[in-house]
Amino acid sequence: MSSGQGGRHGAPGDGWDDDAIEQVLPQMPRRELVEQEIARRYRPRPTVERVAVDDALGRVLAHDVRATFDCPPAQTSCLDGIGVRFDDFADGVPDTSGWKLGRDYAVCDTGDDVPDAFDTVIQVENLLFAGADGRPFPGERGSAPFERGFSVAKAPQRRGECVNAPGSAFRAGETIVRAGERLTPERLSAAVGCGAQVVEVLARPRVAIIPTGDELVEPGRVPGRGATINSNAVLLSSYVRLLGGEPRVWPIQPDRHEEIARSVDEALATSDIVLVNAGSSKGSEDCGPHVLAERADIVIHHGQLAAPGRPAMCALTADGKPMCVIPGPPVAADTAMHWLVFWLVGLWYGIDPQERLVKVRVDKPVKAGEFEFWRRCRIRRERDGSLSAELFDRGEKGGIETLGCADAIVRNPVDRDLEPGDLADALLLRDGFSL
């Protein structure tokens, strides 16, 4: 393993690398340093797949979607009304009592073709129909009220008024959805509307998730003394799916170096990103970082300036494949996913992950510390429309129950204290991110 630029040896007890795992970044780096270093070194090359539009929701376009025809192919009406010749209004509003449908005007609803004999549309609100109130009789449909007779209350002001010209929406060959965009329902509709039936998208990253720990048991069992249900596999794999990846969950691996190493080797052979869950810190059975360091060309960091989740790790193999150790406690795993995996999947697609941040007023003092403490909270809307955050204390709701009741995360700043009522940024956890 090469140390790379800026590598260092950690002294006993000064971080998470007691055995001197060589790293690019110093101990406890800030998040932006981790992101910059990963972006500088990680160069994924996803393959391209062709998929039907019906199956493309959430996928990321590899190539532009271009229109295959002009739209509209001929002039259409912008709204409900009648098509007329603008020249018929050169001397003001004409007498329409003798007008005939098809000869002097055409009935045109929104989006309807406007026959070539006519070049302007008068909206129906500017017409007065035969009858006492100038409206169609109740129950009349189609051209019936027009054929019964009408007058024009307001003449058109210009030729082509309320008419969509041919090709005014888009022209054949025009880019409708750009490469690198995630296909939302709106973008898929636009792609279909311009003639696409199949789109070319980037292949999903295959993300291996290797849960480790002698104490873990599979969901569905009642854990006995010293046992813990492997809920993190669902947490991590669900995040991967939401981000647009393809999770591949390994069976639970015991806390033994050789067995974890064998699983990591299998994952590296078949996956694009490898996540080892738990065993990330300094415990007697924490061997995940050392397994990855043995297989790494470079260790970017082991430890981060955020808690819970400080002993997270990211390394790259010689061929640039990312390997991460995600801490075991569920809230710590959640923090590390935001720190590392969101960014890695975003880089795979060439998209900067966008977090949804809102301004909230904190309800209790927050003291600055030597690292960011990611404090889960509930959010409520006040009568004046502002948002307030009910912060969980550091010792309160620090486990898996937090994931079930928190709405957002307030990241404890390292450079200033917060007093009750102060504004802070909160990262929304429910629909709180997008790629």
Secondary structure as GFF3:
##gff-version 3
##sequence-region A 1 435
A	DSSP	alpha_helix	31	41	.	.	.	ID=ss1
A	DSSP	beta_strand	48	52	.	.	.	ID=ss2
A	DSSP	three_ten_helix	53	55	.	.	.	ID=ss3
A	DSSP	beta_strand	65	66	.	.	.	ID=ss4
A	DSSP	beta_strand	76	77	.	.	.	ID=ss5
A	DSSP	beta_strand	81	84	.	.	.	ID=ss6
A	DSSP	three_ten_helix	86	89	.	.	.	ID=ss7
A	DSSP	beta_strand	106	108	.	.	.	ID=ss8
A	DSSP	beta_strand	120	123	.	.	.	ID=ss9
A	DSSP	three_ten_helix	124	126	.	.	.	ID=ss10
A	DSSP	beta_strand	127	129	.	.	.	ID=ss11
A	DSSP	alpha_helix	144	147	.	.	.	ID=ss12
A	DSSP	beta_strand	150	152	.	.	.	ID=ss13
A	DSSP	beta_strand	163	164	.	.	.	ID=ss14
A	DSSP	beta_strand	175	177	.	.	.	ID=ss15
A	DSSP	alpha_helix	185	193	.	.	.	ID=ss16
A	DSSP	beta_strand	198	202	.	.	.	ID=ss17
A	DSSP	beta_strand	206	211	.	.	.	ID=ss18
A	DSSP	beta_strand	216	217	.	.	.	ID=ss19
A	DSSP	beta_strand	228	229	.	.	.	ID=ss20
A	DSSP	alpha_helix	232	243	.	.	.	ID=ss21
A	DSSP	beta_strand	246	249	.	.	.	ID=ss22
A	DSSP	alpha_helix	257	270	.	.	.	ID=ss23
A	DSSP	beta_strand	273	277	.	.	.	ID=ss24
A	DSSP	alpha_helix	288	295	.	.	.	ID=ss25
A	DSSP	beta_strand	298	302	.	.	.	ID=ss26
A	DSSP	beta_strand	306	307	.	.	.	ID=ss27
A	DSSP	beta_strand	313	316	.	.	.	ID=ss28
A	DSSP	beta_strand	322	326	.	.	.	ID=ss29
A	DSSP	alpha_helix	330	336	.	.	.	ID=ss30
A	DSSP	pi_helix	337	341	.	.	.	ID=ss31
A	DSSP	alpha_helix	342	349	.	.	.	ID=ss32
A	DSSP	beta_strand	354	355	.	.	.	ID=ss33
A	DSSP	beta_strand	357	362	.	.	.	ID=ss34
A	DSSP	beta_strand	372	381	.	.	.	ID=ss35
A	DSSP	beta_strand	387	391	.	.	.	ID=ss36
A	DSSP	alpha_helix	400	405	.	.	.	ID=ss37
A	DSSP	beta_strand	408	411	.	.	.	ID=ss38
A	DSSP	beta_strand	423	428	.	.	.	ID=ss39
A	DSSP	beta_strand	433	434	.	.	.	ID=ss40
###
